[in-house]
Amino acid sequence: MEKGIGISGIAGRMGRLVAEEVAAAGLKFAGGVDREPAEGRFADIAALAAASDVVVDFSHASAAASNARAVAAAGCAYVIGTTGLSAADEAVLAEAAARVPVVYAANFSPGVNLVLALAERMAAALPAEAYDAEILEMHHRQKVDAPSGTAIAMGRAVARGRGHKLEGHMESGRDGHTGARGTGAIGFAALRGGQVVGEHTLLFAAGTEHIALTHRAFDRRAFATGAVRAARWVHGRKPGLYGMADVLGIAPPA
């Protein structure tokens, strides 16, 4: 990389960790975007993208669409780990990916992405008519979106394994007299409290057995290390929308 890696959201908890991991990997730091003026800080995403080979974005969902457009206009590779994106935001990411390489992941932990690959394979092998899929996640009390992006990624993996999309099968926020559980539904429950970094469990529940797949994160640095790994991988790639499965070389189910 000639210019280096830029970071959108550098003043945040994840942004600071990514900056540390860029330095630890011996890579060049191009700068960051922050409201407060400081050395190595840019006033806006467009200026940062112009000065970077790859922009890593851990800012806010409200900025995702405008950031993607700015990065694509600059011709810069893009790694985005912001969660809580809407369908419209994801459509803008897809448009940007037609012009530049984009890695979009709800979670950059290698362990989580291996769990997602396993979730898809398990869902393909365990028929929805017999195995109910439920996803339970817990995060720190400051988290603003629910279910978490990783939980939704788990649900999407289950849906892919079953040959359909998550939309139309997702059940979350059950309350009151909800009636019997629908066959093929993918259930979500979100817990918030303390300073839990992230815990996710996928449960396949049948009348004769339960199978649980769990991932627990104890340090956000796992996400930062994965994001830097994605930034190194995406540099020089052809335009396209990639995920951490591509970065890790995890083959899709046959």
Secondary structure, DSSP 8 states (H G I E B T S, - for coil): --S-EEEETTTSHHHHHHHHHHHHTT--EEEEE-SS--TTEESSHHHHHHT-SEEEE-S-GGGHHHHHHHHHHHT-EEEE------HHHHHHHHHHHTTSEEEE-S---HHHHHHHHHHHHHHHHS-TTT-EEEEEEEE-TT---SS-HHHHHHHHHHHHHTTS-STTTEEES--SS--S--TT-EEEEEEE-TT--EEEEEEEE-SS-EEEEEEEES-THHHHHHHHHHHHHHTT--SEEE-HHHHHT-----
